[in-house]
């Protein structure tokens, strides 16, 4: 064990293309990276001359480049930082600050959510700005970090990358003592996001302290650390989530007392979903290759439902006029 990393927090690691490893950690004096498995090589401080680097993470992207992400509360370098890691573990280039986090004097509790997308790009998911009431996803190097969701509390956020290029964003919508876990999945290009799905929270728990996730097939496995009721005890819970469908209708209202032909569309992050079953008013049908199906519905207010294997269902209320 290298004596220089005594008292470390949040140890992380990545394996590079040549099979070698990088390890990272943080402490009160900075954020470090170490290359290889021998203590004879140096530890590189990515907060050299500063203090309070927090909660680092490491990934190696599809091109073989490695990246370190962390939260910095140093006055001259506020916000979520990402920097390339050189071959020997030394910093390469300069830190890049995630848009929307440059005025944050407090970061999220837990490892900085960082993933390398198989289709290209390194992404950070983070709550921002100072109030942490937005979920932002940033492709490192881009000039903006789009808002994926708005939330009411300062609960944790995480991100996961699927093998087909999609991303998942997962967050605690409430914060405080009323956790409620939500998620969205992107399209294959990670440019559009699908419907929110709600996982709630484990029975008998109140607050979510940390979230992590791993995409598997078309689903995502979510791990969360929750406190047990009002005690000081905490435990890690797991739940598998499916992506959400988005159901729309044209027209959005039916004529009272008259049969109305309604065209339904089912989408997944903007893409048409073939084979989804839409049911409403005792009628049902299956969407075509354009994600559409027509139903002749009775003239009264009703609820339409879209379902398909591998997805969480969506519902839509059609009002009468």
C-alpha positions in Angstrom: 0.0 0.0 0.0 1.4 3.4 -0.9 1.7 5.5 2.2 0.8 8.7 0.3 -2.8 7.6 -0.1 -3.5 7.0 3.5 -6.8 8.6 4.4 -8.1 8.5 0.8 -11.7 8.8 -0.2 -13.7 7.3 -3.1 -11.0 5.2 -4.7 -11.7 4.7 -8.4 -9.9 2.9 -11.3 -10.0 2.3 -15.0 -8.3 -0.2 -17.3 -6.6 1.2 -20.4 -6.4 -0.5 -23.8 -3.0 -1.9 -23.1 -4.2 -3.6 -20.0 -2.6 -1.1 -17.6 -4.5 0.6 -14.9 -5.1 4.1 -13.5 -6.2 4.7 -9.9 -7.7 7.9 -8.6 -8.7 9.2 -5.1 -9.3 12.5 -3.3 -8.5 14.0 0.1 -8.3 17.4 1.8 -5.2 18.3 -0.1 -6.3 17.5 -3.6 -7.2 14.8 -6.2 -4.7 12.3 -7.4 -4.0 9.8 -10.1 -1.6 6.9 -10.0 -0.6 4.8 -13.0 0.2 1.2 -12.7 0.5 -1.1 -9.7 3.8 -0.2 -8.2 4.2 2.5 -5.5 7.5 3.5 -7.1 5.7 5.6 -9.7 4.5 9.1 -8.7 1.1 10.2 -7.6 -0.1 13.2 -9.7 -2.2 15.9 -8.0 -4.8 17.4 -10.3 -5.5 20.1 -7.7 -1.8 21.1 -7.4 -1.5 24.3 -5.4 -5.2 24.1 -4.4 -7.3 22.1 -2.0 -10.6 20.3 -1.7 -10.9 18.2 -4.8 -13.8 15.8 -4.2 -15.4 12.6 -5.4 -13.3 11.7 -8.5 -14.1 9.2 -11.2 -12.0 7.7 -14.0 -13.0 6.3 -17.4 -11.2 5.3 -20.6 -13.1 6.2 -23.8 -13.6 4.4 -27.1 -10.4 6.0 -28.6 -8.2 4.8 -25.6 -8.0 8.2 -23.9 -8.5 8.3 -20.2 -10.3 11.1 -18.3 -10.6 12.2 -14.7 -13.7 14.0 -13.3 -14.1 15.5 -9.9 -15.9 18.4 -8.0 -13.7 21.3 -7.0 -14.7 23.8 -4.3 -11.5 25.8 -4.7 -12.4 29.5 -5.2 -10.3 29.7 -8.4 -11.6 26.5 -9.9 -15.2 26.0 -8.8 -17.5 23.4 -10.3 -17.3 19.9 -11.8 -14.0 19.5 -13.6 -12.9 17.0 -16.2 -9.3 16.6 -17.4 -7.5 14.2 -19.7 -5.0 11.8 -18.0 -1.7 11.3 -19.7 0.1 8.0 -20.3 2.0 8.1 -17.0 -1.0 9.4 -15.0 0.1 13.1 -15.3 -2.5 15.8 -16.1 -2.8 16.5 -19.9 -4.1 19.8 -21.0 -6.2 21.9 -18.6 -9.3 21.2 -16.5 -12.6 21.8 -18.3 -15.5 23.1 -16.2 -18.9 21.6 -16.8 -21.3 24.4 -17.9 -23.8 25.3 -15.2 -21.5 24.3 -12.4 -18.9 27.1 -12.4 -20.6 29.0 -9.5 -21.4 26.0 -7.3 -19.7 26.2 -3.9 -21.0 22.8 -2.9 -21.1 19.6 -4.9 -23.1 16.4 -4.9 -22.4 13.8 -2.2 -20.8 10.7 -3.9 -18.6 9.8 -6.9 -18.8 12.2 -9.8 -21.0 10.4 -12.4 -18.8 9.9 -15.5 -19.2 7.5 -18.4 -17.5 6.8 -21.7 -20.2 6.2 -24.4 -19.5 3.3 -26.8 -20.6 5.4 -29.7 -18.1 8.1 -28.8 -17.7 10.9 -26.2 -17.3 11.1 -22.5 -20.3 12.3 -20.5 -21.0 13.7 -17.0 -24.4 13.7 -15.3 -24.7 16.2 -12.4 -27.2 18.2 -10.4 -26.9 22.0 -11.0 -26.7 24.9 -10.4 -26.1 25.9 -6.8 -29.7 24.8 -5.8 -29.1 21.4 -7.5 -32.6 21.5 -8.9 -31.7 20.6 -12.4 -30.3 17.3 -13.9 -27.7 18.2 -16.6 -25.8 15.9 -18.9 -22.7 17.2 -20.5 -20.6 15.8 -23.3 -17.1 16.8 -22.3 -15.9 19.6 -24.4 -19.3 20.8 -25.5 -20.3 24.4 -24.9 -23.4 23.6 -23.0 -24.9 20.9 -20.7 -28.5 20.4 -21.6 -31.1 20.1 -18.8 -32.5 16.6 -18.9 -34.9 17.1 -16.0 -35.9 19.5 -13.3 -36.2 18.4 -9.7 -37.3 19.7 -6.3 -34.4 18.8 -4.1 -30.7 18.4 -4.0 -30.7 14.6 -4.2 -28.1 12.6 -6.0 -27.8 12.0 -9.8 -26.0 9.3 -11.8 -25.5 8.3 -15.4 -25.0 5.0 -17.2 -23.9 4.1 -20.8 -25.5 1.3 -22.8 -23.7 -0.8 -25.3 -25.8 0.6 -28.2 -24.8 4.2 -27.6 -27.8 5.2 -25.4 -27.3 7.0 -22.1 -29.4 6.7 -18.9 -29.8 9.6 -16.5 -31.1 8.6 -13.0 -31.9 11.0 -10.2 -33.6 11.6 -6.8 -36.4 14.1 -7.6 -37.1 15.1 -4.0 -33.9 15.1 -1.9 -34.2 15.5 1.9 -36.3 12.8 3.6 -38.8 12.0 0.8 -36.7 10.4 -1.9 -38.3 9.5 -5.2 -36.1 8.0 -8.0 -36.7 8.9 -11.6 -34.9 7.9 -14.9 -34.8 8.8 -18.6 -33.1 7.0 -21.5 -31.6 8.7 -24.5 -31.7 7.7 -28.2 -28.8 5.9 -29.7 -27.1 9.1 -30.6 -27.5 10.5 -27.0 -29.1 13.6 -28.5 -32.7 13.2 -27.4 -34.3 11.8 -24.2 -37.3 9.6 -23.7 -40.1 9.6 -21.2 -39.4 9.7 -17.4 -40.0 6.5 -15.5 -40.6 6.6 -11.7 -39.1 4.0 -9.4 -40.2 5.5 -6.1 -38.1 4.4 -3.2 -37.7 1.2 -1.2 -40.3 0.6 1.5 -39.3 1.7 4.9 -36.6 4.2 3.7 -36.6 8.0 3.5 -33.5 9.6 2.0 -31.3 8.6 -0.9 -27.6 9.4 -0.3 -25.9 7.9 -3.3 -27.0 6.4 -6.7 -25.1 4.3 -9.2 -26.3 2.5 -12.3 -25.3 -0.1 -14.9 -27.1 -0.5 -18.3 -27.9 -4.1 -19.2 -29.7 -4.9 -22.5 -32.5 -2.5 -22.8 -32.8 -1.9 -19.1 -30.8 -0.3 -16.3 -29.8 -1.7 -12.9 -30.0 1.1 -10.3 -28.2 0.9 -6.9 -29.1 3.3 -4.2 -27.9 3.9 -0.6 -31.0 4.8 1.5 -31.3 5.4 5.2 -33.6 3.0 7.1 -36.6 4.9 8.4 -35.5 7.6 10.9 -32.5 5.6 12.2 -28.8 6.2 11.5 -28.6 2.9 9.6 -28.4 2.8 5.8 -28.5 0.0 3.2 -28.0 -0.5 -0.5 -31.0 -1.4 -2.6 -31.4 -2.5 -6.2 -34.1 -2.1 -8.8 -34.1 -2.8 -12.6 -35.8 -0.1 -14.7 -37.2 -0.2 -18.2 -37.3 2.8 -20.6 -40.5 4.8 -20.9 -42.8 5.1 -23.9 -44.3 8.4 -25.0 -47.9 8.2 -26.2 -49.6 11.1 -28.1 -53.0 11.5 -29.7 -54.5 13.5 -32.5 -57.1 14.9 -31.8 -56.4 15.1 -28.1 -60.2 15.3 -27.3 -63.2 13.2 -28.3 -66.6 14.5 -29.2 -69.2 13.7 -26.6 -71.8 11.4 -27.8 -70.1 10.8 -31.2 -67.5 8.3 -32.4 -64.1 9.9 -33.0 -61.2 8.5 -35.0 -58.0 9.2 -33.0 -54.5 8.7 -34.4 -52.1 7.6 -31.7 -48.3 7.8 -32.0 -45.8 5.9 -29.7 -42.2 7.1 -29.5 -39.0 6.2 -27.6 -36.8 9.3 -27.3 -38.3 10.6 -30.5 -38.0 7.3 -32.5 -41.1 5.5 -33.7 -42.0 2.3 -31.8 -43.4 -0.5 -34.0 -45.5 -3.2 -32.3 -46.7 -1.2 -29.3 -50.3 -2.0 -28.2 -52.6 1.0 -27.7 -55.8 0.5 -25.8 -58.6 2.9 -25.1 -62.4 2.8 -24.6 -62.6 -0.9 -25.1 -60.7 -0.7 -28.4 -57.1 -1.6 -29.1 -54.6 -1.8 -32.0 -50.9 -2.3 -32.7 -48.6 0.5 -34.0 -47.1 0.2 -37.5 -43.5 1.0 -38.6 -44.2 4.7 -38.2 -45.3 4.1 -34.6 -49.0 4.9 -35.5 -52.3 3.3 -35.0 -55.9 4.6 -35.5 -58.8 3.8 -33.1 -62.4 4.7 -33.4 -63.4 5.7 -29.9 -66.7 6.3 -28.1 -67.7 9.9 -27.4 -66.7 10.2 -23.7 -63.6 11.0 -21.7 -61.3 8.0 -21.4 -57.7 6.9 -20.7 -55.4 5.4 -23.4 -52.6 3.1 -22.6 -49.5 2.1 -24.6 -47.6 -1.0 -23.8 -44.8 -3.0 -25.4 -42.4 -5.7 -24.1 -39.2 -4.1 -22.8 -40.8 -0.8 -21.9 -42.7 0.8 -19.0 -46.2 1.7 -20.1 -47.5 5.2 -20.8 -51.0 6.5 -20.3 -52.8 9.5 -21.8 -56.1 11.1 -20.7 -58.5 12.0 -23.5 -61.1 14.5 -22.5 -64.6 15.0 -24.0 -65.7 18.2 -25.6 
